[in-house]
Amino acid sequence: MYEQNFGKLKPLIKKEFIRWVQIVGLEVVEEGVTLAVKKGGKTFSYVETILKEWVTNGLQTIEEVRNYEKMKNDKHNIQPIQDHRINKTDKQQALLKWAREEFK
C-alpha cells in the first residue's frame, strides 16, 4: 500500500511500519496511510504524525479513529453565524457612542 502511494519502501521505513502495526494494528496503519494520501502527504513522516496523534488521543480501534476524524472534519466545517442586521458603520457608531460615554 505504501509503495503504491509513496514509492519504494526502504528497510528502515518497513521496520517502523511493522512497529506501528504492533502498536495500533494493521487496519489503523492502513487508515493512516489512506488519510495521508487524501491530505496530500508524501512521506512516512506524515503518516507517522497521524498515527502519533491517534495514539496520543487514546484511539485504539478503526472505529474510534474514523469517529475521531469525522468529528474533526465536522468541527472544521462549522461556519460561524454572522449577524447581518448590524452593518459595519452601525457597529463603528455604537463603539464611538460607548467610548464617548465611557470616557467623559
C-alpha angles and dihedrals in degrees: 000000000000094000092049091056107027110019138250114007108230120212094249092051090046089054091051092049090053089050091051092048088054091051103043107007134253096277093055092046090051089050088052091053091047092051092047091053092048090051093048097253114158104184142065087240089064091052091047092052089056092048092048090052091053093048091047089054092050096247111160108162136052089244092055091048093050093046091048093051091046090052090049091050093046090049092052093048095057110109119208115246110246122208105226093177093084115052125206094263092053090050091050091049091049091050092050091049091050092048092051092051094043096049102039 
